[in-house]
Amino acid sequence: MKMRNLIAAIMLLVSGTAMAQATYTDAEGNEYEFKKHAFITLGGGMQYTLGEAKFGDLLSPNAQLGIGYQFSPVLAARLQANAWQAKGGWNGLGNPPLNRDYKFNYAAPGIDLMFNLSNLICGYNPNRVFNVTAFLGGGLNCAWGNDEANDIANELGARKGAYNLEYIWDGSKMLPFGRGGLELAFRLGDKVNLLVEGNANLTSDKWNSKKAGNADWYFNGLVGLRFNLGSTYEKKEAVKVVEKPQTPPQTKPATPVKPVVTEPVKPTPKPDKVEPLRRDIFFVINKFEIRESEESKVADIAKYLQNNPNAKVALCGYADRGTGNDRINDRLGEQRVNVVKDMLVKKYNIPESRITTDSKGAREQPFAVNEQNRVTIAIAE
């Protein structure tokens, strides 16, 4: 049951990555859309084989090469191989007590599923400086060059009570292994990341020649680089909306009245007609906060209402049809109209009775350009 639950959890996490957000909008309104891509990793460091000898005696050099593919902002897979050297040993065992260690060579090719936890939890951001990725995988461990262990076994065989290497092997040995770990990535650019990786590897008790009654473990600590092949995203520059200059209210000249000959009469001027005022408050994709560049438009509406006590304003919120779905876009339209209303009421003390609101979501599109439909349209008259 435990294995079944683990497989179910992995499948759930893999399927959940398909729903991960694949777009990001920066503070300037530029859009980044994730693109699938391949990558190569190179690293080197140290390996520690769990054993009975001193910690320093069981350290050995290690290298790693990997090639992978990023399927989504969260999910990737890579073929990788750790290789170089491993060690075994014991400390103060046998009669008389012995302190011995020995080394052998290995290469461990395998496949890993990789999950970018930063994108999974915080959302996709191609400009993020630091990312944490967890991985889980396995493969085949191929070991050879066990001459030192065989020499020690031959030596100890003649000593009564000596510590025996009960799983001694010669030539080469192939054993399955499983692994898991964490990768810390520091962004150096679109193409290159600095990597710090730690992984734990589990294989058969027969790997290091000693019979311990439990599986053998070894741990790798690595520093390296990841090189992204091809573009990792498509960038869409923010649309610069140039608002047409507002036409000032036009006042029709008064028609002069011809004076009566007997007594001159002064013409009575007609009252000025106040024209309606329209302002379009634009928003960033998936956002409903009013940007500083748009606040002056709300201020224009507020000033118009203050100068014309009988005027009212109608607000209508929209979302663009090019992204999201009706449920998301209906909510965005309502949020965008409400945030403009709240600013008029709370910041400029405009009574709510003078404000009417509506939301069309993406069901209606007032503009031909998709990006301009992330808007609240305000008409005061």
Secondary structure by P-SEA (a helix, b strand, c coil): caaaaaaaaaaaaaaaaaacccccccccbbbbbbbbbcccccbbbbbbccccccccccbbbbbbbbccccccccbbbbbcccccccccccccccccbbbbcccccccccbbbbbbccccccccccccccbbbbbbcccbbbbbccaaaaaaaaaaacccccccccccccccbbbbbbcccbbbbbbbccccbbbbbbbbbbbbccccccccccbbbbbbbbbcbbbbbccccbbbbccccccccccccccccccccccccccbbbbbbbccbbbbbbbbbbbbccccccccccaaaaaaaaaaaaaacccbbbbbbbbbbcccccaaaaaaaaaaaaaaaaaaaacccccccccbbbbbbccccccccccccccbbbbbcc
